[in-house]
Amino acid sequence: MRKIRWSFDVDIVGRCNLSCPSCPVGNMSGTPLQAGYMRPELLDQIVSKATSECHVTNFALYNWTEPFIHPYLPEMIRVVKTYGIGCDISTNLNLGKQIDAVVEANPDIIKISVSGFNQENYGITHRKGDIEVVKANMERLADAKKATKSTTRIIVIFHRYLRNQPEELEMRAYADSLGFDFTTYWAYLMPLEKNLAFLGHKDAVTEFNEEDRLLVNRLALPLSQAIDISRAAQVSECRLRDRQMAITSEGNVMLCVSVFDQSRYKLASFLDTPLEGLQAMKYDHKMCDTCMNEGLHVLMTYGDEKLEELALENVRTHNPNLNMEALYGDDRNTPAGLRALAKRALKIAGSLRGLVRTGS
C-alpha cells in the first residue's frame, strides 16, 4: 500500500445547495445522503489513520456535496494541512459566507464548477444556481487571495455541454482577469447507477427517466457511443478502485467515488477497518465487475483518447457556426489535429479525475 499514491474524497457534509441534473443530488433526490456534517475531530482521526497506512497525496473535502455548507470549513482545511498533504475543495461558489476564512486557511486548490457565463445556460445545468452570484464571489476570492497573500491555486472548471461552448471564451477571459487558472471538462451523466439505468442493465438500481434523457441529449459527449468506446478499450485496471477512497460525512467508506446510494454501496467504517480489508471488499463486490465489464470505469476517468475525439466531432457537427479555432486552436480540422487536441484534453481531464463534480 505504501507504493501506491492514494487520494481520499471525503464528503464533509451531507447535502448540496444545488440540484444539478447530471449529479445524483439532483437526479437521485429520492436516495438521501446522511444528514449533518463531519466534525473536525473525526476528520483528524481519518487523516491520521490514512497517513499511517498508505502514501497519501491528497484529501479532497468533497465528493457529491458542497463543502462551503460546512460551518467549520476553514478548520477542516487546517486539519488536513497539519499532516503536510494536499487539500482541495471544489465548489459551485453560490455560497460566499466563508470565503475570506477559507482563503486564509490556504487550501492547495479551490476549484470552481461552472457551465456558462450567462444565467440562461448556467441555470439549466447548475440548477438552483445563480451565475451572477458566482461571479461576484469569484471577485471576492480574488480580493481575499491578494489580501492574505495566499498560495492557493484557484481553477475555474468549465463543464462543456453541446450548446454552451460559445460562453466558454467569456468565462475564460473573466477567470484570466481575476488571475485564476481555467480549464474545461466534458460533462457526463453521474453517478454510476444512472449509467447502468441508461443501459437497461439488470443490476440497475434506479430508473432512467425523462429528465435524464433531456440531460443526455445536452451532452457534448454522446453517452451511448462513449460507452461503446469505453467498453471496447478493455481496460483491466481501475484507478478509482485501486488509488482512491470515498468516505461519507459519517466516516464510512463507499465502494467507489462514482456510486451514490449509501444504503447499497457503503462498505464499512474507515476507522474500524484496515485499508487492506477495505480493498478486499472492493475487489469482491459484484458492482466493480459490472462496472468494468461495461467499460464505465474508463468513461468515468476519460480513460481513452477516442472519447475526446468523439466529443469534439459531435460539437463540430451540431454547432456548424461555432468558432472552433478560437476554442480549440487551428489544428482541429484534421484527424491528426483532433488526436493531438484529444491527447491534451485527456491529460487535463485525467489530472482532475475524482476532483471535479458538476455541481460542486
C-alpha positions, 0 to 999 in steps of 0.5 A: 500500500505504501507504493501506491499514491492514494487520494481520499474524497471525503464528503464533509457534509451531507447535502448540496445547495444545488440540484444539478441534473447530471449529479445524483443530488439532483437526479437521485433526490429520492436516495438521501445522503446522511444528514449533518456534517463531519466534525473536525475531530473525526476528520483528524482521526481519518487523516491520521489513520490514512497517513499511517497506512498508505502514501497519501497525496491528497484529501479532497473535502468533497465528493457529491456535496458542497463543502462551503455548507460546512460551518467549520470549513476553514478548520477542516482545511487546517486539519488536513494541512497539519499532516503536510498533504494536499487539500482541495475543495471544489465548489459551485461558489453560490455560497460566499459566507466563508470565503475570506476564512477559507482563503486564509486557511490556504487550501492547495486548490479551490476549484470552481464548477461552472457551465456558462457565463450567462444565467440562461445556460448556467441555470439549466445545468447548475440548477438552483444556481445563480451565475451572477452570484458566482461571479461576484464571489469569484471577485471576492476570492480574488480580493481575499487571495491578494489580501492574505497573500495566499498560495492557493491555486484557484481553477475555474472548471468549465463543464462543456455541454453541446450548446454552451461552448460559445460562453466558454471564451467569456468565462475564460477571459473573466477567470484570466482577469481575476488571475485564476487558472481555467480549464474545461471538462466534458460533462457526463451523466453521474453517478454510476447507477444512472449509467447502468439505468441508461443501459437497461442493465439488470443490476440497475438500481434506479430508473432512467427517466425523462429528465435524464434523457433531456440531460443526455441529449445536452451532452457534448459527449454522446453517452451511448457511443462513449460507452461503446468506446469505453467498453471496447478499450478493455481496460483491466485496471481501475484507478478509482478502485485501486488509488482512491477512497470515498468516505461519507460525512459519517466516516464510512467508506463507499465502494467507489467515488462514482456510486451514490446510494449509501444504503447499497454501496457503503462498505464499512467504517474507515476507522474500524477497518484496515485499508487492506480489508477495505480493498478486499471488499472492493475487489469482491463486490459484484458492482466493480465487475459490472462496472468494468465489464461495461467499460464505465470505469474508463468513461468515468476517468476519460480513460481513452483518447477516442472519447475526446475525439468523439466529443469534439466531432459531435460539437463540430457537427451540431454547432456548424457556426461555432468558432472552433479555432478560437476554442480549440486552436487551428489544428482541429480540422484534421484527424491528426489535429483532433488526436493531438487536441484529444491527447491534451484534453485527456491529460487535463481531464485525467489530472482532475479525475475524482476532483471535479463534480458538476455541481460542486 
